[in-house]
Amino acid sequence: MKNKSLPPRIYKHLAEVMRRANEASQAVLEENKRLGIPTPFALEGRIYYLMPDGKIVLRRLSGKRALNNRAAMR
């Protein structure tokens, strides 16, 4: 199979999509900080929270605690 490169317009489109996604995620981070709520994110299969004060915490729920939190979220 030949190694074909994509047309330049595809790369331009992908760059635009990435720019918009980055802007949107930055807006979410700023709004969450302004509202004082943590921002969840995943890294290597674990869920972390970026706290409004800039700290990053790992909170792992298991067993009854996880079930109670899930029920409370409904």
Backbone as CSV, one residue per row, in Angstrom:
resi,resn,N_x,N_y,N_z,CA_x,CA_y,CA_z,C_x,C_y,C_z
1,MET,0.840,-1.169,0.000,0.000,0.000,0.000,0.892,1.241,0.000
2,LYS,0.523,2.222,-0.813,1.296,3.460,-0.900,0.985,4.374,0.278
3,ASN,1.988,5.114,0.679,1.829,6.076,1.761,1.376,7.402,1.160
4,LYS,0.076,7.677,1.255,-0.478,8.915,0.708,-0.692,9.909,1.829
5,SER,-0.307,11.152,1.595,-0.570,12.185,2.599,-1.932,12.812,2.309
6,LEU,-2.505,13.384,3.334,-3.808,14.023,3.192,-3.636,15.395,2.553
7,PRO,-4.671,15.868,1.866,-4.601,17.200,1.268,-4.463,18.279,2.339
8,PRO,-3.818,19.385,2.032,-3.613,20.472,3.007,-4.912,20.986,3.631
9,ARG,-6.012,20.968,2.890,-7.281,21.470,3.434,-7.733,20.638,4.635
10,ILE,-7.411,19.344,4.631,-7.776,18.481,5.762,-6.989,18.907,7.003
11,TYR,-5.700,19.171,6.837,-4.881,19.612,7.964,-5.360,20.961,8.501
12,LYS,-5.762,21.848,7.607,-6.283,23.147,8.033,-7.574,22.975,8.824
13,HIS,-8.436,22.092,8.334,-9.705,21.829,9.026,-9.440,21.230,10.409
14,LEU,-8.546,20.258,10.503,-8.225,19.636,11.783,-7.625,20.652,12.755
15,ALA,-6.789,21.543,12.251,-6.207,22.576,13.104,-7.302,23.495,13.652
16,GLU,-8.278,23.828,12.833,-9.393,24.671,13.263,-10.241,23.955,14.313
17,VAL,-10.512,22.676,14.119,-11.277,21.894,15.092,-10.539,21.865,16.434
18,MET,-9.247,21.622,16.400,-8.455,21.580,17.631,-8.429,22.943,18.321
19,ARG,-8.327,24.015,17.549,-8.324,25.360,18.133,-9.635,25.621,18.870
20,ARG,-10.754,25.267,18.237,-12.064,25.480,18.865,-12.220,24.624,20.121
21,ALA,-11.763,23.379,20.058,-11.860,22.490,21.224,-11.028,23.029,22.379
22,ASN,-9.843,23.519,22.091,-8.987,24.087,23.134,-9.612,25.331,23.756
23,GLU,-10.210,26.170,22.926,-10.877,27.369,23.435,-12.048,26.988,24.335
24,ALA,-12.823,25.991,23.924,-13.980,25.559,24.715,-13.546,24.973,26.052
25,SER,-12.505,24.147,26.055,-12.058,23.559,27.315,-11.469,24.625,28.235
26,GLN,-10.789,25.604,27.678,-10.258,26.706,28.492,-11.389,27.513,29.103
27,ALA,-12.464,27.728,28.342,-13.620,28.465,28.853,-14.275,27.705,30.010
28,VAL,-14.349,26.383,29.898,-14.924,25.571,30.975,-14.064,25.678,32.235
29,LEU,-12.750,25.585,32.079,-11.856,25.706,33.230,-12.038,27.047,33.932
30,GLU,-12.108,28.120,33.154,-12.264,29.455,33.726,-13.613,29.616,34.419
31,GLU,-14.673,29.088,33.799,-16.006,29.213,34.404,-16.092,28.409,35.698
32,ASN,-15.544,27.181,35.695,-15.568,26.375,36.907,-14.800,27.057,38.032
33,LYS,-13.675,27.658,37.703,-12.893,28.368,38.712,-13.686,29.557,39.255
34,ARG,-14.327,30.285,38.347,-15.132,31.445,38.750,-16.293,31.024,39.656
35,LEU,-16.901,29.869,39.355,-18.030,29.385,40.144,-17.599,28.640,41.406
36,GLY,-16.299,28.350,41.509,-15.797,27.669,42.692,-16.068,26.178,42.724
37,ILE,-16.179,25.562,41.546,-16.424,24.119,41.504,-15.224,23.395,40.890
38,PRO,-14.963,22.159,41.333,-13.833,21.409,40.789,-14.093,20.965,39.349
39,THR,-13.021,20.815,38.592,-13.106,20.352,37.215,-12.536,18.944,37.143
40,PRO,-13.373,17.946,36.815,-12.858,16.579,36.735,-12.110,16.349,35.423
41,PHE,-11.085,15.495,35.508,-10.387,15.055,34.306,-9.794,13.691,34.573
42,ALA,-9.528,12.946,33.512,-8.994,11.596,33.642,-7.559,11.565,33.143
43,LEU,-6.743,10.777,33.843,-5.358,10.598,33.465,-4.972,9.169,33.843
44,GLU,-4.566,8.406,32.861,-4.168,7.016,33.056,-5.236,6.203,33.794
45,GLY,-6.492,6.404,33.429,-7.587,5.622,33.983,-8.067,6.050,35.359
46,ARG,-7.533,7.115,35.906,-7.968,7.618,37.203,-8.629,8.971,37.023
47,ILE,-9.589,9.246,37.887,-10.286,10.528,37.825,-9.668,11.469,38.860
48,TYR,-9.263,12.625,38.388,-8.690,13.665,39.239,-9.610,14.875,39.185
49,TYR,-9.432,15.767,40.148,-10.207,16.989,40.183,-9.261,18.179,40.304
50,LEU,-9.411,19.139,39.422,-8.684,20.404,39.520,-9.545,21.321,40.366
51,MET,-9.048,21.633,41.559,-9.811,22.444,42.495,-9.687,23.922,42.120
52,PRO,-10.653,24.732,42.532,-10.606,26.165,42.196,-9.334,26.870,42.667
53,ASP,-8.694,26.354,43.742,-7.464,26.985,44.233,-6.218,26.493,43.492
54,GLY,-6.417,25.603,42.496,-5.300,25.125,41.685,-4.750,23.775,42.094
55,LYS,-5.167,23.267,43.262,-4.707,21.948,43.700,-5.356,20.871,42.841
56,ILE,-4.641,19.758,42.677,-5.176,18.598,41.971,-5.312,17.482,42.993
57,VAL,-6.512,16.904,43.082,-6.755,15.838,44.046,-7.291,14.600,43.325
58,LEU,-6.929,13.452,43.883,-7.429,12.172,43.397,-8.437,11.700,44.415
59,ARG,-9.631,11.482,43.977,-10.659,11.011,44.884,-11.218,9.718,44.321
60,ARG,-10.982,8.658,45.017,-11.430,7.358,44.550,-12.551,6.873,45.449
61,LEU,-13.725,6.667,44.885,-14.856,6.178,45.651,-15.063,4.701,45.358
62,SER,-15.308,3.940,46.399,-15.570,2.522,46.193,-16.589,2.049,47.217
63,GLY,-17.183,0.925,46.936,-18.114,0.314,47.877,-19.330,1.161,48.160
64,LYS,-19.726,1.209,49.439,-20.930,1.924,49.851,-20.846,3.416,49.548
65,ARG,-19.651,4.000,49.736,-19.492,5.435,49.467,-19.832,5.759,48.022
66,ALA,-19.355,4.927,47.100,-19.630,5.164,45.678,-21.114,5.022,45.393
67,LEU,-21.732,3.999,45.968,-23.170,3.802,45.743,-23.976,4.951,46.329
68,ASN,-23.608,5.419,47.530,-24.317,6.540,48.145,-24.173,7.802,47.311
69,ASN,-22.989,8.057,46.780,-22.788,9.250,45.957,-23.560,9.152,44.659
70,ARG,-23.597,7.979,44.068,-24.372,7.813,42.827,-25.850,8.051,43.082
71,ALA,-26.353,7.517,44.204,-27.776,7.715,44.536,-28.062,9.186,44.785
72,ALA,-27.130,9.878,45.433,-27.332,11.304,45.739,-27.318,12.142,44.473
73,MET,-26.622,11.692,43.435,-26.529,12.458,42.190,-27.818,12.396,41.396
74,ARG,-28.643,11.428,41.664,-29.887,11.270,40.871,-30.935,12.227,41.284
